[in-house]
Amino acid sequence: MKRTRPLSLGLGNVSQADLEAAPDRTPRAARASGLDRSLCRALLRAAGSPPVALRLWNGEVVSTADAAPVATVVLRDRGALYRLIRNPDLHFGDLYSVGRIDVEGDFVALLEAIYRGMGHLHGNALVRLRERLTNRPRVNTLAGSRENIHHHYDLGNEFYRLWLDTAAMQYTCAYYPDPAMSLEQAQVAKLDHVARKLRLKPGDRVVEAGCGWGGLARHFARSYGVTVRAYNISSEQVAFARERARDEGLADRVEYVLDDYRNIEGSYDVFVSVGMLEHVGPTNYGTLGDVIDRCLAPHGRGFIHSIGRNRPGKMNAWIEKRIFPGAYPPSLGEMMAIFEPRRFSVLDVENLRLHYAQTLRHWLERFERNAGTIEDMFDPFFVRAWRLYLAGSIAAFTTGSLQLFQVVFARGADNELPWSRAHLHPQA
Amino acid sequence: MKRTRPLSLGLGNVSQADLEAAPDRTPRAARASGLDRSLCRALLRAAGSPPVALRLWNGEVVSTADAAPVATVVLRDRGALYRLIRNPDLHFGDLYSVGRIDVEGDFVALLEAIYRGMGHLHGNALVRLRERLTNRPRVNTLAGSRENIHHHYDLGNEFYRLWLDTAAMQYTCAYYPDPAMSLEQAQVAKLDHVARKLRLKPGDRVVEAGCGWGGLARHFARSYGVTVRAYNISSEQVAFARERARDEGLADRVEYVLDDYRNIEGSYDVFVSVGMLEHVGPTNYGTLGDVIDRCLAPHGRGFIHSIGRNRPGKMNAWIEKRIFPGAYPPSLGEMMAIFEPRRFSVLDVENLRLHYAQTLRHWLERFERNAGTIEDMFDPFFVRAWRLYLAGSIAAFTTGSLQLFQVVFARGADNELPWSRAHLHPQA
C-alpha cells in the first residue's frame, strides 16, 4: 500500500538537477573527453585510489588502483560525474538514489574499499584540515530534535517491521556472542547483556532515554521484574510501544512518555539509553550529564550505548542530510563530557563495532527481501537510498570508520560494585 | 641493616622548620588562643567539615561536624597548625612524617572522611578555580623521568620485598575476582586477566613499557609461550629482573632493556604497559601513541593499565612531591590523547578501583608487620611517610578520588577481534 507522506526520506529535497539527466535521457554513446577521464582519476585518487573501477556513460572504464576492482561504479551521464566531483560525500548518495549512478558487483565491498582508501589518506594534512573545518556538529534544540527524529523514526512502523527483528523491533546494534545467531536471538542477547551490565534486580526503577519501539523497556519489565519509564519524542514509536505494552499486560510496569530526555523527572535506580546519544549532539552532553545527575539514585547504575568514532569526526554528509539529520557519533573522549564534569565513574566500556556490521547484514538481507513491498510503500528512490545507507553502514563498521560503544557508569563515590565482570557471561 | 642512602624518600628535603618544633620541645600546656581555635575550624571547613576531631597541643578538641569523629588528628604544636593552614595538601604529610601531627583512631577511615569531605566541596566555584589553576602537570623529559623513577623505585629491592607479593614483586593493582584472595593469588590473577585481554598465543612477540621487577614479562613467557622485551629506566629493578629471569631459565625468552619507553624499537604483536602511564605525564601521551603506532603489528593487541581519575585533577601535592615526583593520573578523556590522534580503537575499558584499595590493604598490612625492619633500613620518618602514603592511597581509591583503568585497544582497521569477552572469565 502506497504511503501518503509527501516526502520519502527527505528525497523531496533532492534538487531537480539530480533528476533531470536521468540515464535514459543521456545518449550513452556520448564521447568522454580527456577532461572527463582526468576528473575520474582525480576523484579516485581523492578517495585514496581504492580497488574500484569507474565506468562512464559511453562504456569507458577508468581505475587508478593496481589491484583488481572489487566492484564498478557506473556513471550514467557526464553531469553525474561533475556533481560527484563537487561534493562526493553528499552527491554520491543522491545520484545513486535517483539512478544516475549504479553499482555493479558487491555493493558492501565497494563501500568498504572506499572507506579504507579514505582511511589511508588520514595522514594527509589537507584532509585533516578539511576535517577540522567541517567538523562542526549542529546544535539540537528541543524543537529541532523533534523534527530530526520525526524525519527518520516516523517513516511508519509497518516499514520498520519489514526488516527489524520481530520480537522487539530494535533499531540498534544487536549482540552476537556467536556470530551464527539469528537477528532475533542477537537482539534478545543484547537486551540481556545490557540488563546484566546494569545488574537489574526486581523492583528497580529504570528510566530509559530514547526508547525506540519500547522493546528494551518491555523486556526489562517482563524478564527482570523492574518498572520502566521510557522517554521518546517519536510519536509513532510511542503509540506502538504503548499498544504492545497493553497487549502484553505490562502497562502497569512500563510507562512510555512522549517527551524529550531533557525533561526527565523523578529518581531512578537505573539510567539506560540505547542508541539515543547519536542524536543528542556534543553541545548537549553537559545537559545530558545534568539530567543523569538529577535523576540517578546514590547507588544508581548508568548505561549508554552509542555509535561512536575512534577520533572526532562528522557523520557522512549524505547520511546526515538525508537519513539522520542532526546525528553525530562521538569519540570516547567526546563522550567524557557527559561523565567527567559530574565525576561519574566509568566502570566498563565495550566496543561492539563488528556486532553492528553483523546486525546491519541481517537488516539489509531482510530489506532486500522486502524491497518490492517497500517500493510500493514509498518509491524506487527510497529503496535505493536505504540500500546505500544500510550497505554503507556495514562498510563503516567493518572498516572501523564507526564504532559501537557500550559504557557502564556509576556515581564516583558508589562502592556497591561487582568484583568482576564474570556475571556478564553466565554460560561462559 | 641501615641503608646508606643519604635521603630516605626525599625527606632530606623536609625543611628544618618541620623538624624544629618536635612535639617534646613544645610545652603541651601552652594555651590555645581564640585565633587558634578559629583557624582549626576554618581548616576543617575547608576540608568539607569531615567527621574528624582536631586535638590541640594543650588537649583542647575542635570539630565542625555533627557526626561523631571517626578519628582524631593531634596537633603537637602551634607551628604545625600554622603550617597546615598554609598548605594542608602538602604539609599534612610532612608534619605527620616528622611526628608533629599524629592520628588516633582508624587512619584509613580518617583519610577517607577527609577525601569525602573534599569531594563534597567539588561544586564550590572557588575550589574548581583553584583546581584549574593548579592542574598543570609537569613535563617529564628523558633525564627528568630517570631522576623521578630513581627517587621511588630505586629505594632498594629488599625494601619492596618486605611488603609486595613474593611471587612476582608486582607494585601495581592486583585483580581480586574474589576479595578473599591472598595478595599472591590476586597478583597472579591480574597477570592472567591481562594475558586473556591480550589474547596471548605462543610465539607472540610482546613489548612491555615500564616493567617493574619484570614479573609480568616472566609470567607471560613462562605460562603463555611468548617472548617479551621489557623496558624500564630503574636500574635496580632491571638488575633484579634479569637475575630472576636467569634463575628461572627464561633468559632466552625475556629481555630486559634499561631504557625509556620513548626508545622502544622493533615490531611486536602485543604492546603492554602496567602502571607506567602514571609517570608519563599528559604532555607525552602523543609521543607514547607514536611509539605504539611505530611498534605495533597490523593485528597487534594493545593494553594500558593506569591509575586514573573521574575528571582531570592533579596528584595530591605531598604524594607528588615526596613519593611520586612527576606522577599524574589521567582521566579517561585525557588518556584518549594516546589513542585518538592515531585512530587506535579502544575495545575494552575496565575500572578496577576497589581492587587497588584491596591490594593496598594487603600491602599496608605487610608493611606494618615489617615496620621495625623498615625503620632499621631507613628511619622513623620514612616509616610514617610510607604509612601515610599507603593508607592515603587506600582512602583515595575507596572514596573514588582515584580510579584504576585497564584499556584494551587495537588498530582501527583490525577486524581480528573476539566476538565476546567471555574468554576473560573461563571459570565463570
Interface residues (C-beta under 8 A of the other chain):
Chain A: R116 G119 H122 Y175 Y176 P177 D178 P179 N310 R311 P312 S331 L332 G333 M336 A337 F339 E340 P341 R343 F344 S345 V346 L347 D348 V349 E350 N351 R353 L354 H355 T398 T399 G400 Q403 G412 A413 D414 N415 L417 W419 S420 R421 A422 H423 L424 H425 P426 Q427 A428
Chain B: R116 G119 H122 Y175 Y176 P177 D178 P179 N310 R311 P312 S331 L332 G333 M336 A337 F339 E340 P341 R343 F344 S345 V346 L347 D348 V349 E350 N351 R353 L354 H355 T398 T399 G400 Q403 G412 A413 D414 N415 L417 W419 S420 R421 A422 H423 L424 H425 P426 Q427 A428
